[in-house]
Every structure is written in C-alpha cells, then in structure tokens.
C-alpha cells in the first residue's frame, strides 16, 4: 500500500496548502466552468512524450513499463499519472506522488498520486535533502523512503519550498462573476417570467361603485381561468365591462447590462491562466496576428510546465532501470506543441534547399 495513501487527513499550519485554501480552489473550479475548462485544456495541451534509454536492450522493457504501470486504484500508464500530477500542480501549486515498490523492494509495483494537503516537506540533514511528513489525524509520520516520493512546486518564492497555485487571485474575481450571474437569474425570475397586473377602475356612478368589489372578483376569476386554459393550449378571449387596464409587471424596467463587466472579469481570469480566449470558445474580436501571439505565449507556458515534469518522469524511469540492473541515462522527448510551427519550419527548410540548388546551378 502506498505510504501517502490516507483518508480523513487534516492539514497542519506548516503544511503547503491549508484545508480552507484547498476547498476554496476546489469550489472555484466547480462553480466557474471556464476555470475547469482552462485547467483541463492545459493538462491536455501539455502533450505526450517518450522516454529514450541509452541502453537499447532495455528500451522495450522501459516502454512496456511506462505503458502498463498501475496508477492508484483505477489508472494505468505513466501518462495517466502525469496528467493527475500536473492537475494538482496547477490547482494547488504543489504536487506529490510516490513510486510504490513491492514488499521486497525488487520492482516497481505502481505509482500513486498523493493529496498535497496531507504531506509536509521539511529540511533534512543537509540543505539539499528533504524529509516528508505524513499527517494521520493528530499523528505525524516521517516517511522512511524519501527517495520514492515525488514532489514538485510551481513557481516557489525565493527561499520557499512550496509553490503558488495558478488560481491564486482568481477567487476574488470568481466571487464577483458568480454574483453577477446570480443577479441575472434573480432578474429573470422577477421580470423574465411574465406576470400581469389587471386593474379595474369603476366610474363615479353610484350603481357601478356599489358592485365594484363583486365585479373585481369576477374579473379576477375570468382572468385566472383564461391563464389556466392557455397552459393547456386553449385560447380564450377576456371580455370585461368598464375601465379595465392590463399591463405586464416590470415591462418598463430594463435588464442591467452585464456583457461589459462579465468580459472584464473573464479577461482577468484568462490572463492569469494564460489560455487564449478562442481555445475556450469565446468569440472575442482579435486579429490573426494577435491570435498567433497568444498561441506563442501559451506555448512558452506549456514548455515551462514540461521542464517541471521532466525530473519526475526521469526519476520514475531511472528507478525502474536501476531495479532491473541498468544504470543507463534517459532522455525525455516531448511531442511538438504546435504542428503549424513545424510545418512552417519544414517549408522554410524546403525553400532554403531550393534556393541553394538554384544558386549552385547558376554558379
């Protein structure tokens, strides 16, 4: 069983992510679909990779291990592990996992994605060594095999150990955004659901005024019968004698304009997530050059996340090789992020080759 597999753990003050912060980020992700879509997009856009081993005899065994290694209770393959690991890294600013060995420690039995709120990182005997502490209830357990623990931090401050969540600062704007959407729903409940005001104005004739109450009840009954009949598809005319006024309640009021404030809030959120609007289905007007620049910014962000993940993948591959008697070095080769850039580079090389050939003929 994985050492960091726990249930019902509480985070201590020195732990990287406080429990209320954990719940806050989770709530933002659940309640704002745009945030969840952006994080999911980043995880998928990180792309796939392959691990090249210097020992060619071990390459096939390494590939099979990376494809078939169990991850937790339901996952399989190192790619599934990295997806969950990156998801935790983006949401909480830190990610923790474990390389699980068999009881004898002879082979890698699987990988485990841990919950970052349950684990604290402390300095070891030297400034470059780490100790990992697991909290179970009120008990703190020093994990005995720190070399099996995988830990990453996103943009940690100078001298700090723990990283910063990609969602930091977003809850403020998300709270305002949800308040706007809630008010829009309330306004539609009040004004969008059409209601009528039927007013009877009796004349100054004493005879008519004497029966004003009875006529008002009769008008109300006929109006209610007509509205109920309309629900069943039956059309009834409303006939009344005297001065009767009918108007829609709230027809004179205008709905508050929300397009501008909502867009301003979404711009702030997207600027923090570094995801171009067109990737999330937002049809904001932008030039082709602006879209290309946004794609370049996203590419640089994805390359930064890849640099954080590479040591984690390398440690998993090296431990597998070492347990199989190989000290070979490994290299992580990522798939291209932007195929359009690759096509443009290939076309440029083709044009250069054609130009060199023409120049050699003329020379």
ZANUPA-864883 format. One record per residue (C-alpha): residue number from 1; x negated, y, z negated; residue in three letters. Coordinates in steps of 0.25 Angstrom, whole numbers, plus 5000, padded with zeros to 4 digits. Each point is the difference from the previous one (the first is absolute). Last residue first. Layout:
BEGIN
@k NUM x X y Y z Z r ala
...
***
This chain:
BEGIN
@k 363 x 4891 y 5118 z 5240 r unk
@k 362 x 5014 y 5000 z 5007 r unk
@k 361 x 5002 y 4985 z 4996 r unk
@k 360 x 4994 y 5002 z 4986 r unk
@k 359 x 5010 y 5012 z 4998 r unk
@k 358 x 5012 y 4992 z 5005 r unk
@k 357 x 4996 y 4988 z 4990 r unk
@k 356 x 4998 y 5010 z 4989 r unk
@k 355 x 5014 y 5007 z 5002 r unk
@k 354 x 5007 y 4986 z 5001 r unk
@k 353 x 4993 y 4996 z 4986 r unk
@k 352 x 5004 y 5013 z 4994 r unk
@k 351 x 5014 y 4999 z 5005 r unk
@k 350 x 5001 y 4985 z 4994 r unk
@k 349 x 4994 y 5005 z 4987 r unk
@k 348 x 5011 y 5011 z 4999 r unk
@k 347 x 5011 y 4990 z 5003 r unk
@k 346 x 4995 y 4991 z 4989 r unk
@k 345 x 5000 y 5011 z 4991 r unk
@k 344 x 5014 y 5005 z 5003 r unk
@k 343 x 5005 y 4985 z 4999 r unk
@k 342 x 4993 y 4999 z 4986 r unk
@k 341 x 5007 y 5013 z 4996 r unk
@k 340 x 5013 y 4995 z 5004 r unk
@k 339 x 4998 y 4988 z 4992 r unk
@k 338 x 5000 y 5008 z 4987 r unk
@k 337 x 4997 y 4992 z 4988 r unk
@k 336 x 4990 y 4990 z 5006 r unk
@k 335 x 4999 y 4987 z 4993 r unk
@k 334 x 4990 y 5000 z 4988 r unk
@k 333 x 4987 y 4992 z 4999 r unk
@k 332 x 4996 y 4996 z 4986 r unk
@k 331 x 4986 y 4995 z 4999 r unk
@k 330 x 4995 y 4988 z 4992 r unk
@k 329 x 4986 y 4996 z 4995 r unk
@k 328 x 4996 y 4985 z 4998 r unk
@k 327 x 4997 y 4995 z 4986 r unk
@k 326 x 5007 y 4987 z 5003 r unk
@k 325 x 5002 y 4988 z 4990 r unk
@k 324 x 5015 y 4999 z 5001 r unk
@k 323 x 5003 y 5008 z 4988 r unk
@k 322 x 4991 y 5010 z 5005 r unk
@k 321 x 5008 y 5001 z 5013 r unk
@k 320 x 5013 y 5002 z 4993 r unk
@k 319 x 4994 y 5010 z 4991 r unk
@k 318 x 4994 y 5008 z 5012 r unk
@k 317 x 5014 y 5000 z 5007 r unk
@k 316 x 5007 y 5005 z 4988 r unk
@k 315 x 4989 y 5010 z 4997 r unk
@k 314 x 5000 y 5005 z 5014 r unk
@k 313 x 5015 y 5002 z 5000 r unk
@k 312 x 5000 y 5009 z 4988 r unk
@k 311 x 4987 y 5008 z 5005 r unk
@k 310 x 5008 y 5003 z 5013 r unk
@k 309 x 5013 y 5005 z 4993 r unk
@k 308 x 4994 y 5014 z 4997 r unk
@k 307 x 4994 y 5002 z 5013 r unk
@k 306 x 5013 y 4996 z 5007 r unk
@k 305 x 5008 y 5010 z 4992 r unk
@k 304 x 4990 y 5011 z 5005 r unk
@k 303 x 5002 y 4995 z 5014 r unk
@k 302 x 5015 y 5001 z 4999 r unk
@k 301 x 4999 y 5014 z 4995 r unk
@k 300 x 4991 y 5004 z 5012 r unk
@k 299 x 5010 y 4993 z 5010 r unk
@k 298 x 5011 y 5008 z 4993 r unk
@k 297 x 4993 y 5013 z 5003 r unk
@k 296 x 4997 y 4996 z 5015 r unk
@k 295 x 5015 y 4997 z 5001 r unk
@k 294 x 5004 y 5014 z 4995 r unk
@k 293 x 4990 y 5006 z 5010 r unk
@k 292 x 5006 y 4992 z 5012 r unk
@k 291 x 5014 y 5004 z 4995 r unk
@k 290 x 4996 y 5015 z 5000 r unk
@k 289 x 4994 y 4998 z 5014 r unk
@k 288 x 5013 y 4995 z 5005 r unk
@k 287 x 5008 y 5011 z 4994 r unk
@k 286 x 5009 y 5000 z 4989 r unk
@k 285 x 5015 y 5001 z 4997 r unk
@k 284 x 5004 y 4992 z 4989 r unk
@k 283 x 5007 y 4987 z 5003 r unk
@k 282 x 4998 y 4992 z 4987 r unk
@k 281 x 5000 y 4985 z 5003 r unk
@k 280 x 4989 y 4997 z 4990 r unk
@k 279 x 4989 y 4999 z 5010 r unk
@k 278 x 5004 y 5013 z 5006 r unk
@k 277 x 4998 y 5007 z 4986 r unk
@k 276 x 4985 y 4997 z 5000 r unk
@k 275 x 4996 y 4993 z 4987 r unk
@k 274 x 4989 y 5007 z 4991 r unk
@k 273 x 5008 y 4996 z 4988 r unk
@k 272 x 4998 y 5013 z 4993 r unk
@k 271 x 5003 y 5008 z 5013 r unk
@k 270 x 5012 y 4991 z 5001 r unk
@k 269 x 5006 y 5004 z 4986 r unk
@k 268 x 4998 y 5015 z 5003 r unk
@k 267 x 5006 y 4999 z 5014 r unk
@k 266 x 5012 y 4992 z 4994 r unk
@k 265 x 5002 y 5012 z 4990 r unk
@k 264 x 5000 y 5010 z 5011 r unk
@k 263 x 5009 y 4992 z 5008 r unk
@k 262 x 5010 y 4999 z 4989 r unk
@k 261 x 5000 y 5015 z 4997 r unk
@k 260 x 5002 y 5003 z 5015 r unk
@k 259 x 5011 y 4990 z 5003 r unk
@k 258 x 5008 y 5002 z 4988 r unk
@k 257 x 5010 y 5011 z 5004 r unk
@k 256 x 5011 y 5001 z 4989 r unk
@k 255 x 5013 y 4996 z 5005 r unk
@k 254 x 5009 y 5011 z 5003 r unk
@k 253 x 5013 y 5004 z 4993 r unk
@k 252 x 5013 y 5005 z 5006 r unk
@k 251 x 5005 y 4985 z 5003 r unk
@k 250 x 4998 y 4997 z 4985 r unk
@k 249 x 5014 y 4995 z 4998 r unk
@k 248 x 5007 y 4999 z 5013 r unk
@k 247 x 5013 y 5008 z 5002 r unk
@k 246 x 5015 y 4999 z 5000 r unk
@k 245 x 5009 y 5011 z 4997 r unk
@k 244 x 5015 y 4999 z 4998 r unk
@k 243 x 5010 y 5012 z 5002 r unk
@k 242 x 5014 y 4994 z 5001 r unk
@k 241 x 5005 y 4986 z 5005 r unk
@k 240 x 4990 y 4989 z 5002 r unk
@k 239 x 4998 y 4989 z 5010 r unk
@k 238 x 4987 y 4991 z 5000 r unk
@k 237 x 4999 y 4992 z 5012 r unk
@k 236 x 4996 y 4985 z 4998 r unk
@k 235 x 4990 y 4992 z 5007 r unk
@k 234 x 4998 y 4985 z 4996 r unk
@k 233 x 4986 y 4995 z 5000 r unk
@k 232 x 5001 y 4993 z 4987 r unk
@k 231 x 4992 y 5011 z 4993 r unk
@k 230 x 5009 y 5011 z 5007 r unk
@k 229 x 5012 y 4994 z 4993 r unk
@k 228 x 4993 y 5003 z 4986 r unk
@k 227 x 4998 y 5014 z 5005 r unk
@k 226 x 5014 y 5002 z 5004 r unk
@k 225 x 5006 y 4994 z 4988 r unk
@k 224 x 4991 y 5010 z 4991 r unk
@k 223 x 5005 y 5011 z 5009 r unk
@k 222 x 5015 y 4996 z 4998 r unk
@k 221 x 4998 y 4999 z 4985 r unk
@k 220 x 4993 y 5013 z 4998 r unk
@k 219 x 5011 y 5007 z 5009 r unk
@k 218 x 5011 y 4994 z 4991 r unk
@k 217 x 4993 y 5004 z 4987 r unk
@k 216 x 4998 y 5014 z 5006 r unk
@k 215 x 5015 y 5000 z 5004 r unk
@k 214 x 5005 y 4996 z 4986 r unk
@k 213 x 4991 y 5011 z 4993 r unk
@k 212 x 5005 y 5011 z 5010 r unk
@k 211 x 5015 y 4997 z 4998 r unk
@k 210 x 5003 y 5012 z 4992 r unk
@k 209 x 4991 y 5008 z 5009 r unk
@k 208 x 5008 y 4997 z 5012 r unk
@k 207 x 5013 y 5005 z 4994 r unk
@k 206 x 4993 y 5012 z 4994 r unk
@k 205 x 4995 y 5004 z 5014 r unk
@k 204 x 4986 y 5006 z 4998 r unk
@k 203 x 4994 y 4990 z 5009 r unk
@k 202 x 4993 y 4987 z 4995 r unk
@k 201 x 4985 y 4999 z 5004 r unk
@k 200 x 4997 y 4985 z 5000 r unk
@k 199 x 4985 y 4996 z 5001 r unk
@k 198 x 4994 y 4988 z 5005 r unk
@k 197 x 4985 y 4999 z 4998 r unk
@k 196 x 4993 y 4989 z 5008 r unk
@k 195 x 4988 y 4991 z 4997 r unk
@k 194 x 4990 y 4996 z 5011 r unk
@k 193 x 4988 y 4991 z 4994 r unk
@k 192 x 4989 y 5008 z 5005 r unk
@k 191 x 5002 y 5012 z 4991 r unk
@k 190 x 4999 y 4993 z 4986 r unk
@k 189 x 4994 y 4987 z 5003 r unk
@k 188 x 4992 y 5006 z 5011 r unk
@k 187 x 4995 y 5011 z 4990 r unk
@k 186 x 4996 y 4989 z 4990 r unk
@k 185 x 4992 y 4992 z 5010 r unk
@k 184 x 4993 y 5012 z 5005 r unk
@k 183 x 4997 y 5003 z 4985 r unk
@k 182 x 4994 y 4986 z 4998 r unk
@k 181 x 4991 y 5002 z 5013 r unk
@k 180 x 4995 y 5013 z 4995 r unk
@k 179 x 4997 y 4994 z 4986 r unk
@k 178 x 4993 y 4989 z 5007 r unk
@k 177 x 4991 y 5010 z 5007 r unk
@k 176 x 4997 y 5007 z 4987 r unk
@k 175 x 4996 y 4988 z 4993 r unk
@k 174 x 4992 y 4995 z 5012 r unk
@k 173 x 4992 y 5013 z 5000 r unk
@k 172 x 4996 y 4999 z 4985 r unk
@k 171 x 4998 y 4984 z 5002 r unk
@k 170 x 4990 y 5003 z 5011 r unk
@k 169 x 4988 y 5006 z 4992 r unk
@k 168 x 4993 y 4987 z 4999 r unk
@k 167 x 5006 y 4990 z 5010 r unk
@k 166 x 4986 y 4996 z 5006 r unk
@k 165 x 4997 y 4996 z 4986 r unk
@k 164 x 4986 y 5004 z 4994 r unk
@k 163 x 4989 y 4991 z 4997 r unk
@k 162 x 4995 y 4995 z 4987 r unk
@k 161 x 4985 y 4999 z 4995 r unk
@k 160 x 4997 y 5015 z 4999 r unk
@k 159 x 4986 y 5007 z 5000 r unk
@k 158 x 5005 y 5008 z 5012 r unk
@k 157 x 5014 y 4998 z 5003 r unk
@k 156 x 5005 y 4987 z 5006 r unk
@k 155 x 5004 y 5000 z 5014 r unk
@k 154 x 5008 y 4987 z 5001 r unk
@k 153 x 4995 y 4989 z 4990 r unk
@k 152 x 4997 y 4986 z 5003 r unk
@k 151 x 4999 y 4988 z 4991 r unk
@k 150 x 4997 y 4985 z 5003 r unk
@k 149 x 4998 y 4991 z 4988 r unk
@k 148 x 4992 y 4987 z 5002 r unk
@k 147 x 4987 y 5006 z 4996 r unk
@k 146 x 5007 y 5004 z 4987 r unk
@k 145 x 5001 y 4986 z 4995 r unk
@k 144 x 5003 y 5000 z 4985 r unk
@k 143 x 5012 y 5010 z 5000 r unk
@k 142 x 5000 y 5007 z 4987 r unk
@k 141 x 5013 y 4998 z 4994 r unk
@k 140 x 5008 y 5011 z 4993 r unk
@k 139 x 5012 y 4996 z 4991 r unk
@k 138 x 5012 y 5009 z 4997 r unk
@k 137 x 5008 y 4994 z 5011 r unk
@k 136 x 4990 y 4994 z 5010 r unk
@k 135 x 4990 y 5010 z 5004 r unk
@k 134 x 4989 y 4996 z 5009 r unk
@k 133 x 4986 y 5006 z 4999 r unk
@k 132 x 4990 y 5001 z 5012 r unk
@k 131 x 4986 y 5003 z 4997 r unk
@k 130 x 4991 y 5006 z 5010 r unk
@k 129 x 4985 y 5001 z 5004 r unk
@k 128 x 4993 y 5012 z 5006 r unk
@k 127 x 4998 y 5008 z 4987 r unk
@k 126 x 4994 y 4989 z 4993 r unk
@k 125 x 5006 y 4991 z 4989 r unk
@k 124 x 5014 y 5001 z 5006 r unk
@k 123 x 5008 y 5013 z 5002 r unk
@k 122 x 5015 y 4998 z 4999 r unk
@k 121 x 5011 y 4997 z 5010 r unk
@k 120 x 5014 y 4998 z 4995 r unk
@k 119 x 5010 y 4990 z 5005 r unk
@k 118 x 5015 y 4998 z 4998 r unk
@k 117 x 5005 y 5013 z 5007 r unk
@k 116 x 4992 y 4995 z 5013 r unk
@k 115 x 5009 y 4988 z 5002 r unk
@k 114 x 4992 y 4989 z 5006 r unk
@k 113 x 5000 y 4995 z 5014 r unk
@k 112 x 4995 y 4985 z 4999 r unk
@k 111 x 4991 y 4992 z 5010 r unk
@k 110 x 4999 y 4985 z 5001 r unk
@k 109 x 4993 y 4987 z 4996 r unk
@k 108 x 4986 y 5005 z 5004 r unk
@k 107 x 4990 y 4988 z 4998 r unk
@k 106 x 4992 y 4993 z 4989 r unk
@k 105 x 5004 y 5008 z 4988 r unk
@k 104 x 5003 y 4987 z 4992 r unk
@k 103 x 5014 y 5005 z 4997 r unk
@k 102 x 5002 y 5005 z 5014 r unk
@k 101 x 4997 y 5014 z 5004 r unk
@k 100 x 5009 y 5013 z 5001 r unk
@k 99 x 4994 y 5012 z 5006 r unk
@k 98 x 5007 y 5011 z 4993 r unk
@k 97 x 5007 y 5013 z 5004 r unk
@k 96 x 5000 y 5015 z 4995 r unk
@k 95 x 5005 y 5012 z 5008 r unk
@k 94 x 4999 y 5015 z 4996 r unk
@k 93 x 5006 y 5013 z 5005 r unk
@k 92 x 5014 y 4995 z 4996 r unk
@k 91 x 5008 y 5001 z 5013 r unk
@k 90 x 4988 y 4999 z 5010 r unk
@k 89 x 4992 y 4990 z 4992 r unk
@k 88 x 5012 y 4991 z 4997 r unk
@k 87 x 5003 y 5000 z 5015 r unk
@k 86 x 4986 y 4997 z 5004 r unk
@k 85 x 4999 y 4988 z 4991 r unk
@k 84 x 5014 y 4995 z 5005 r unk
@k 83 x 4995 y 5000 z 5014 r unk
@k 82 x 4986 y 4995 z 4996 r unk
@k 81 x 5006 y 4988 z 4994 r unk
@k 80 x 5009 y 4997 z 5012 r unk
@k 79 x 4988 y 5001 z 5009 r unk
@k 78 x 4992 y 4991 z 4991 r unk
@k 77 x 5009 y 4989 z 5004 r unk
@k 76 x 5013 y 4994 z 4993 r unk
@k 75 x 5010 y 5006 z 4991 r unk
@k 74 x 5011 y 4994 z 4992 r unk
@k 73 x 4995 y 4997 z 4986 r unk
@k 72 x 4988 y 5009 z 5000 r unk
@k 71 x 4991 y 5000 z 5013 r unk
@k 70 x 4997 y 4986 z 5005 r unk
@k 69 x 4988 y 4999 z 5009 r unk
@k 68 x 5004 y 4995 z 5014 r unk
@k 67 x 4995 y 5011 z 5010 r unk
@k 66 x 4988 y 5004 z 4992 r unk
@k 65 x 4996 y 4986 z 4997 r unk
@k 64 x 5001 y 4996 z 5015 r unk
@k 63 x 4992 y 5011 z 5005 r unk
@k 62 x 4989 y 4997 z 4989 r unk
@k 61 x 5000 y 4985 z 5004 r unk
@k 60 x 4998 y 5004 z 5015 r unk
@k 59 x 4989 y 5010 z 4997 r unk
@k 58 x 4992 y 4991 z 4991 r unk
@k 57 x 4991 y 4994 z 5011 r unk
@k 56 x 4998 y 5013 z 5006 r unk
@k 55 x 4993 y 5006 z 4988 r unk
@k 54 x 5000 y 5015 z 5002 r unk
@k 53 x 5015 y 5000 z 4997 r unk
@k 52 x 5009 y 5009 z 5007 r unk
@k 51 x 5013 y 5004 z 4992 r unk
@k 50 x 5012 y 5004 z 5009 r unk
@k 49 x 5009 y 5012 z 4998 r unk
@k 48 x 5015 y 5004 z 5001 r unk
@k 47 x 5005 y 5014 z 5001 r unk
@k 46 x 5001 y 5011 z 4990 r unk
@k 45 x 5013 y 5004 z 5007 r unk
@k 44 x 5008 y 4990 z 4993 r unk
@k 43 x 4996 y 5005 z 4986 r unk
@k 42 x 5001 y 5015 z 5005 r unk
@k 41 x 5014 y 4997 z 5006 r unk
@k 40 x 5005 y 4994 z 4987 r unk
@k 39 x 4995 y 5012 z 4992 r unk
@k 38 x 5007 y 5009 z 5010 r unk
@k 37 x 5013 y 4992 z 5000 r unk
@k 36 x 5001 y 5000 z 4984 r unk
@k 35 x 4998 y 5015 z 5000 r unk
@k 34 x 5010 y 5003 z 5010 r unk
@k 33 x 5010 y 4991 z 4993 r unk
@k 32 x 5000 y 5009 z 4988 r unk
@k 31 x 5007 y 4993 z 4988 r unk
@k 30 x 4992 y 4987 z 5000 r unk
@k 29 x 4986 y 5006 z 5002 r unk
@k 28 x 5003 y 5012 z 4990 r unk
@k 27 x 5005 y 4990 z 4990 r unk
@k 26 x 4988 y 4991 z 5001 r unk
@k 25 x 4991 y 5012 z 4998 r unk
@k 24 x 5007 y 5004 z 4988 r unk
@k 23 x 5000 y 4986 z 4994 r unk
@k 22 x 4985 y 4999 z 5001 r unk
@k 21 x 4999 y 5014 z 4994 r unk
@k 20 x 5009 y 4996 z 4988 r unk
@k 19 x 4991 y 4988 z 4998 r unk
@k 18 x 4987 y 5007 z 5000 r unk
@k 17 x 4991 y 4997 z 5012 r unk
@k 16 x 4985 y 4998 z 4997 r unk
@k 15 x 5001 y 4995 z 4986 r unk
@k 14 x 4993 y 5008 z 4989 r unk
@k 13 x 5014 y 5003 z 4994 r unk
@k 12 x 5004 y 4986 z 5000 r unk
@k 11 x 5009 y 4994 z 5010 r unk
@k 10 x 5011 y 4989 z 4996 r unk
@k 9 x 5000 y 4986 z 5005 r unk
@k 8 x 5013 y 4993 z 5002 r unk
@k 7 x 4995 y 4989 z 5009 r unk
@k 6 x 4985 y 4996 z 5003 r unk
@k 5 x 4992 y 4995 z 5011 r unk
@k 4 x 4986 y 5006 z 4998 r unk
@k 3 x 4993 y 4987 z 4997 r unk
@k 2 x 5006 y 4993 z 5011 r unk
@k 1 x 5005 y 4986 z 4997 r unk
***
